[in-house]
């Protein structure tokens, strides 16, 4: 019996010299694929208030390793005048639908300011894909139906 195979380590989202950084990664395996979807926040700086948008990479298993496609911006995973944060993907294996939940925060409102003022600037949102993450529908703001009267307590982190 040979030693178990250890997968090669791969950095999927690397900070750039321009100052762009990537935070809050999420990985979603898809079956029967086999495919992997990786998501992260793209930020203009490491600061939470500089979260900008969500990005995705798609990987496919081939010969015991994963081949990753290039990173791409998820342009539909956004609300006007908000920054997209905290990607949380879910796969419904029965329907094949991928749900990407995320928080959209108005402007550059820091979380500490929301807490201090008692004014929520965050919205709970979702985009969906019916083709394993190749294309995405428009963003839906789920805040009212998901959290309703407790919206005041919804925070970015």
N, C-alpha and C positions, 0 to 999 in steps of 0.2 A: 504494500500500500504506500503510495506516495504522499508527500506532504500536501495539505490542502492548498489550493491556489488562492493567493492573495491578490485581489484586484489592484491594478495600477491606480495610483492617486492622480486625480485630475482636478485642476483649479478651473472651475466653470466660469466664474465671474471675477476678473482681476482688476484692481484699481488702475486707473490710467493717469499718465503724467499731467493731463489736462485738469486733474482734480476730481474727475468722476470716481465715485466709489460705489461698491455694491454691498448691501446688507440684507439681512433677514432672508436667507435662502430657504427654498422649499423644494422638495423632490417628490415626484409622483410617479410610481410605476403603473404602467397600463398593460392590461392583458386583454385579449390574447396576444397583443403586440408582436414580440415583446418590445416595448418602447418605454422611454423615460422622459418625463417633462421636468425641467428645472426652471425655477422662477427666482427672482430677486428684485429688491428695490434698487433702482439706479438713483444715486444721490449726487448733487452738485458738489458736496463736501461731506465729510463724515457726520456732520450735525443733523439730528433728526428733522429740524425745521427745513433742511435742504433736500429732503426726499423729493424726487422729481417724477419718476414714472416707473412702471414695472417692465421687466424684460424677461425673456424666455429663451431657453435652449432646448432642443429636442435631441434625444439620443436614441439610437437603436442598437440592440444587441446583435453582434456578429462575431462568430468564432470565439466566444468566451470573453470578448471585450466590448466596450461601448464606443460607438462612433458618434461624436457630438457634432451637430450642426452649429452654425454661427448664431450668436446672440441676436435677438430681434426685439424691438420695442413693441409692446402690446398697446397700440394706439387707442384701441377701444376701451381699455381698462382705465378710464379716467372720467372725472367730472370736471366741467369747466371751472376754472379758477381754484381748483383743489389739487393737492399733491397725493399721489397714490402710494399706499404703504401696506406692509404686512400681508404679503400674498399667502393664501391658504387654499391650495387646490384639493378638490374632492372628485373622485371618479365614481360614477354610478355604473357599475358593471352590467346591470340589467339593460339599461338603455344605451350605454356607451357614451353618455354625456359627461363632459368634464366641466365642473363648476369651479371657477376661480373667484373666491371671496377675497375682498380686500377692504381696507379702510381708506377713505378719501377725506383729507383734512383741508379745510379752507385756508388758502394762502400759505403763509409761513407761520401760522399760529402755533407757538410751542405748547406742548402738553402741559407744562407747569402753569402757563397763562390760562389755559382752559380750566384747570383745577382751581386756581386762585379766584377766577371770576365766576365760576359755576356755570360758564357758558360753553356748551358743547360745540366744537367746530368740526367734529368727525361725522362721517356718514358711512354706514355699512353698505357695501356695494358688491355686485357680482357680474361677471361676464361668463358666457357659456360657449363651449365648443362641441360640435357633434361629429367632428372629424379628427379626433385625437390630438387637438391642439394645433392643427395646421391653420385654421381660421377661427376667429372669435366674433361673437355677436356684440351688440352695443351694451354699455354699462346700465345696470338697473340699480337704483337706489332702494335698498331694502329696509332702510332705517325704520320707517313708520310701521311697516307690517311685522318686522322682526323684534323690535324693542319697544315700540309704542311709547307709553308713558314714562318708561325708565330711560328714555333717550338722553336725558340730562347727564346720566352717569356713564354713558358710552365715551370712552377715551381712545386716543390713538394707540396706546401701547397696551 
